[in-house]
Amino acid sequence: MAKKLSQDQVDAYRRDGFLGAIPVLDAGEVNRFRAELEAFEATTGKPLDFPERSKSYLLFDWADAIVHHPAVLDAVEDVIGPDIMVYHTTMNIKEAHNDAYIPWHQDDDYFHLDPPEHVTAWVALSDASEAAGCMRMIPGSRTDGLVPHAEKPEKDHLIRLGKAIHDRFGDDDGVAVPLRAGEMSLHHTHTIHSSGANRTEDRRIGYAVSYIPTHVRPLTEPRTSVLLVRGEDRHSYFSQEERLGSPLSDAARHAHSEAYAKYTAATGISV
């Protein structure tokens, strides 16, 4: 029996490869998490950037709380089962009135996991409307498997390598998946997706959490590290991370630095 999703929602995810507008955070959580994020940005004088944008749950309380949130994990469990690890996370921020966008791509082109059962939970900390550049998904594209990607860096790509599916889909193709702050979407690792520019007065802030069942193994070396967040890992295909203790402590920064280095080495992503 499903914990968070209805059977119709589970069926829609299996058919279409994505699911939107799942409520997971209340207004107090949204406000607190965003305030903690922006308080850190105020100390650095700039928007959150790499390396802190990557695997942020090893550094910040707000990110740790999201990846362990029962409502998030209940929905993820409904589609990948009870033994769950965080493979990676990325904070995606588009500033107000900004041309930054994410071209059409599949997550598996970066992650290379077997079997391809990775699901991304995209948790909105601000409204992600169509005008704000919400994600667009190609329904049913997960059934085609991994399709060719090519590197084509361009101005305003949020994917810095520009590695994407070029010249196949237009800006208005697929289905828009708008979210209100506190909602999340789920999408399969082979679902082709993109997102456009932010034309609104507010930042578009989303935390993309890549979850995998524990039976998934890496196809690349060296092994990256993962964090077990629910159930048991009976396989030990990955190096294991420890849950955050003291945010932004020397120990936290060291653990984050090691995990980030393993991820970039395994995926070939240098940011």
C-alpha positions in Angstrom: 0.0 0.0 0.0 1.3 3.4 -1.0 2.5 5.7 1.9 2.1 9.2 0.2 0.9 8.8 -3.3 -2.4 7.4 -4.6 -2.4 4.4 -6.9 -3.4 6.7 -9.8 -0.3 8.9 -9.1 2.0 5.8 -9.0 0.5 4.6 -12.3 1.0 8.1 -13.8 4.7 8.1 -12.8 5.2 4.7 -14.3 3.5 5.7 -17.5 4.7 9.2 -18.0 8.0 9.2 -16.1 7.2 12.1 -13.9 4.7 13.4 -11.4 4.1 17.0 -10.2 2.5 19.1 -7.5 3.1 16.7 -4.5 2.7 18.7 -1.3 5.6 18.0 1.1 6.6 21.1 3.1 4.4 23.4 5.1 4.7 27.2 4.9 6.8 27.3 8.1 9.3 24.9 6.7 9.5 26.7 3.4 10.1 30.0 5.1 12.7 28.6 7.5 14.7 26.6 4.9 14.8 29.6 2.5 15.8 31.9 5.3 18.7 29.6 6.3 19.8 29.4 2.7 19.7 33.1 2.1 21.4 33.8 5.5 24.4 31.8 4.3 24.4 33.6 0.9 24.4 36.9 2.9 27.7 35.8 4.6 29.3 35.1 1.3 27.9 38.1 -0.6 26.7 36.0 -3.5 24.1 33.3 -4.5 24.9 29.8 -3.5 27.4 28.4 -5.9 29.6 25.3 -6.4 30.9 23.5 -4.5 28.2 24.2 -1.8 25.4 23.9 -4.4 26.4 20.2 -4.7 25.6 17.7 -1.9 24.4 20.6 0.3 22.9 18.1 2.8 26.5 17.5 4.1 26.8 21.2 5.0 23.5 22.7 5.9 20.6 21.9 8.3 17.9 23.0 5.8 19.3 20.6 3.1 19.7 17.7 5.6 16.1 18.2 6.7 14.8 18.1 3.1 16.6 14.9 2.1 15.3 13.2 5.3 11.8 14.7 5.3 9.2 12.0 5.9 6.8 13.3 3.3 9.5 13.4 0.6 10.7 9.9 1.5 7.2 8.5 1.7 6.5 9.6 -1.9 10.0 8.3 -3.1 9.4 5.0 -1.4 6.1 4.6 -3.3 8.1 4.6 -6.6 11.4 3.0 -5.7 10.8 1.0 -2.6 11.8 1.2 1.1 15.6 1.1 1.0 16.6 4.5 -0.1 19.9 6.4 -0.6 20.7 10.0 -1.7 23.1 9.7 -4.6 23.4 13.4 -5.2 21.7 16.8 -4.8 22.0 20.1 -6.6 20.4 23.4 -5.6 18.9 25.1 -8.7 18.4 28.8 -8.4 17.3 31.2 -11.1 17.5 34.8 -10.1 14.5 37.1 -10.9 14.4 38.4 -14.5 17.3 36.1 -15.5 17.9 34.3 -18.8 19.5 31.2 -17.3 17.9 28.0 -18.4 18.5 24.2 -18.5 18.5 22.5 -21.9 16.8 19.3 -22.7 18.6 16.3 -21.1 18.3 13.1 -19.1 19.9 12.7 -15.7 21.3 9.3 -16.5 23.7 10.8 -19.0 25.6 12.2 -16.0 25.0 9.5 -13.4 25.3 6.1 -15.2 23.6 3.8 -12.7 22.4 0.3 -13.2 19.5 -0.5 -13.1 18.3 3.0 -14.1 15.8 3.4 -11.2 17.1 6.8 -9.9 14.3 9.3 -9.2 14.8 13.0 -8.7 12.7 14.8 -6.2 12.6 18.5 -7.1 11.5 20.4 -4.0 10.4 24.0 -4.5 11.4 26.6 -1.9 9.7 29.3 -4.0 6.9 29.3 -6.6 8.1 27.6 -9.8 5.5 28.8 -12.3 5.7 28.7 -16.0 6.8 32.3 -16.0 9.5 31.5 -13.4 10.9 28.7 -15.6 9.4 25.6 -14.2 10.5 22.2 -15.5 9.0 20.8 -18.7 8.9 17.0 -19.2 8.5 14.8 -22.3 5.8 12.3 -21.3 6.8 8.6 -21.9 10.4 9.5 -22.9 11.7 7.2 -20.1 10.7 4.2 -22.2 13.3 5.1 -24.9 16.2 4.6 -22.6 19.3 6.8 -22.7 19.5 8.9 -25.9 22.6 10.6 -27.3 23.8 13.8 -25.6 26.4 16.2 -26.9 28.5 19.0 -25.3 27.5 22.4 -26.6 28.3 25.1 -24.1 26.3 28.3 -24.5 25.7 31.5 -22.6 23.1 31.2 -19.9 23.2 27.3 -19.7 22.8 26.3 -16.1 24.4 22.9 -17.2 27.9 24.3 -17.5 29.2 21.6 -19.9 26.2 22.3 -22.1 25.8 18.5 -22.4 22.3 18.0 -23.6 19.9 16.8 -26.3 20.3 19.5 -28.9 18.1 20.4 -31.9 15.4 17.9 -31.1 12.9 19.7 -28.9 11.7 23.3 -28.8 11.1 25.5 -25.8 7.4 24.8 -25.7 7.5 21.0 -26.2 6.5 18.6 -23.5 4.4 19.3 -20.5 5.0 22.1 -18.0 5.2 21.0 -14.4 4.6 24.1 -12.3 5.0 23.9 -8.5 4.0 26.1 -5.6 6.5 26.6 -2.8 6.4 23.5 -0.6 5.5 21.2 -3.4 7.8 18.8 -5.3 7.9 16.9 -8.5 9.3 13.4 -9.2 11.0 12.4 -12.5 12.7 9.2 -13.7 16.4 9.3 -14.7 15.4 8.7 -18.4 12.7 11.3 -18.5 13.8 14.1 -20.9 13.3 17.5 -19.3 14.3 21.1 -19.4 13.4 24.5 -17.8 13.2 28.0 -19.1 14.2 31.5 -18.0 12.8 33.2 -14.9 10.6 36.2 -15.9 9.2 36.9 -12.5 10.0 39.2 -9.6 11.2 36.4 -7.3 14.0 33.9 -7.3 13.1 30.4 -8.5 14.6 28.1 -5.9 14.5 24.4 -6.1 16.4 21.6 -4.4 16.9 18.6 -6.7 17.5 15.4 -4.7 18.6 12.3 -6.6 17.4 9.2 -4.8 18.3 5.6 -5.6 17.2 2.2 -4.2 20.1 0.4 -2.5 20.3 -2.4 -5.2 21.4 0.1 -7.8 25.1 0.0 -8.6 27.5 2.5 -10.3 28.8 1.9 -13.9 31.7 4.2 -13.5 34.9 4.3 -11.4 35.9 5.6 -8.9 32.8 5.0 -6.8 31.0 8.0 -5.6 29.6 8.2 -2.1 25.9 8.1 -1.0 23.9 8.7 2.1 21.4 6.0 3.4 18.2 7.9 4.4 15.7 5.0 4.9 15.8 1.2 5.2 19.0 -0.9 4.8 21.9 -1.2 2.4 22.6 -4.9 2.0 24.8 -4.4 -1.1 27.5 -1.8 -0.3 28.0 -0.8 -3.9 29.0 2.8 -2.9 31.1 4.5 -0.3 28.9 5.5 2.6 28.5 9.1 3.9 27.7 10.0 7.5 24.7 12.2 8.3 25.5 15.9 9.0 26.3 16.6 12.7 27.3 20.2 13.2 26.4 22.5 10.1 29.4 24.2 8.5 31.8 22.8 11.0 35.3 21.8 10.0 34.2 18.2 10.1 31.2 18.9 7.9 33.3 20.8 5.4 35.8 18.0 5.2 33.1 15.4 4.7 31.5 17.6 2.0 34.9 18.2 0.2 35.6 14.4 0.1 32.1 13.5 -1.2 32.2 16.3 -3.8 35.6 15.2 -5.0 34.4 11.6 -5.4 31.3 12.8 -7.3 33.3 14.9 -9.8 35.8 12.1 -10.3 33.1 9.5 -11.0 31.0 11.7 -13.3 33.6 13.8 -15.0 31.8 17.0 -14.0 34.3 19.5 -12.9 32.0 22.0 -11.2 
